[in-house]
């Protein structure tokens, strides 16, 4: 957290002060710090997986193939039908 105010990311230590203040004084409402350990573990796993380029490429391809069809028009129409219970 100190890197946000120690001029690590910018020469001006105030450039990231807003982020620091939001997390430290607003009760971490988005749970940035609460989830940080899980984030670090996930990043470590990603780094490990990325070392095997063939496996990584296969995982990417499978992820894309399983992502399914997405259209904002279809999504809005489905929302209106299923959630909003509105008629056209």
N, C-alpha and C positions, 0 to 999 in steps of 0.2 A: 504494500500500500504506500510505503514511503516513496517509492519511485515516481508516484504521481506528483509529488511536491518537491522532489530533490533534483529537478532539472535533468532527469535521466532520459526522458522521452522528448524533451524540447529544451532549448536554451533558456526559455522563460519558465520559471517554476510555477507560474500561475496558469499556464495553458491547460493543465489537466487538474487544476484545483477543484473545478466544478464536479468532476467525477469523484475525486477524493471526498469532498464534502457530502455529496449525495449518499455515498455508501456509508460513510462514518457517522453522519448526523441524522439520517432519515431512517434509521433502524434497518438498514439493508433490506428495503422492501422487495427487492427483486432477488434476494437470497444469493447474491454474488459470492459472498464469503462462505455462506453455508454450503454451497455446492462446489467450492474451489477444490477440495481434495478429490472429489469424484472427477472433476474436470482434468486435474493433473493425471490421475490414473488413466483416464480415457486417452489423453494425449500420449502418454507413454505407450499404451497399447497400439495406437495409430502409428507411432514412430516405429515400433517393432514390426507391425504388419507391412509398412511401407518398404522395409528393407528387401522383402521378397517381391520384386517387381511383377513377376508373372501372377502370383497370387493376388496382389493388389489390383492388377488390371482385370482379373477375373471377377473380383469382388465388385469393382466399379461397374463392369458390364452387367452383372447380375442385378445390382442395385438399380441401374437404369432400366433394365428390362422389367423389373418388378414394380417400378414406380407408378405404372398405370397411366391411364389417359387423364389429362387435366385440361380443362377449359374453364375460363372464368364464367362464360355464358352458361355452360352446363352446371357449374357449381352453384351459381345464383339461382338458376331454374330449380335445381334440386332443393336448395334451401327454402325457396318460396313454397314448393310443393310439400316437403317433408316437415319443415320446422315452422314456417310462417303460416302454413295452412291457408294460403291465399290462392285465389283463382286468377287465371290470365284474363 
